[in-house]
Amino acid sequence: MKKSMLCLSALLVLLGGCGIEPTYKTTVKDFMDEKGLIRSYAHDEGSGHLSESIGLYMEYLVGAEEEDSFREQAEKLERHFAAKKEGDVFIRWQLAEGTQVNALIDDLRIISALEAASEKFGNEDYALTAKRLEESIARKQTRDGYLHDFYDWKLELPAERITLSYLIDGKAVPEETLDLLRQADGEPVFFPEYYDYKKSSFIEAAEIHMIDQLLIALNRAKIGVKSAEFDRWLAAEWKSEKKLYGRYNRKSAEPAVEYESLAVYSYLYDYFHAIGETGPADEVFRYAEKLATNDLLEKSHFFDYIHYQRMLQKHKTEE
């Protein structure tokens, strides 16, 4: 009976919510624990709670115009994730004993969601919370205009690097840091993953994560920087394979794994739209719909689940 209800939930999600079982109700029923905190996997009490999850869900709720649900999540953020020290506010990257660092990408996403919610729902408190987070990042996690991946508020030290995929939209990203994005051309195809401040150099992994690569390309596109080599490879890969895998070998540009990811297709959909390739974007959407079976959605990490829902949400808006 329980499995049947899960399949029904997934099916209704695939139908676009349609007012019967919208994504926020599925999230409450399948992913939330008794405290209303989002678990990484549905019905798995030991799978943990991440600031990534609450930020992505808040982003979704703004788009869905679910004001009451957003307010509940903002309260959960304040009560469970916020760490306050000497006037600064940080967001724990996970709810676990001993956690003493944040994660910049999650903070920037949460800030953006709070600012959007403040405007959409007319609640100035959200904008004030976003400003406090921004100010803490500026004071503790920024050095000479360069953002760092995280801040350790126990040791009072920032990380020594910046991950380029972390630099999503937001006023909290200084121009000096954005210059690193401008410099990070893919050679010959893929981008470096991060910049090491101590070594004053970009660092590349032998095996790339496609989510990171698409995020970096999106980050560059949003500041008006083209990624010609990456775009050529991406267009050719999609045209010939009609799919993307989760990881690729940097040198050969061949798949390093056999798995696919709904989150990859969500970012691929966004990126094709960002560079004006609406035809391939629609193809990605239709392919992801076929991929997102009941079984896959039931087993997905919340990251993949909510990214797929965001793609459905955006596609409906763009129709």
Secondary structure by P-SEA (a helix, b strand, c coil): caaaaaaaaaaaaaacccccccaaaaaaacccccccccccccccccccccaaaaaaaaaaaaaacaaaaaaaaaaaaacccccccccbbbbccccccccccccaaaaaaaaaaaaaaaaaaccaaaaaaaaaaaaaaaccccccccccccccccccccccccccccccccccccaaaaaaaaacccccccccccccccccbbbbbccccaaaaaaaaaaaaaaccccaaaaaaaaaaaaacccccccccccccccccccccaaaaaaaaaaaaaacaaaaaaaaaaaaaaaccaaaaaaccaaaaaaaaaaaaaaaaac
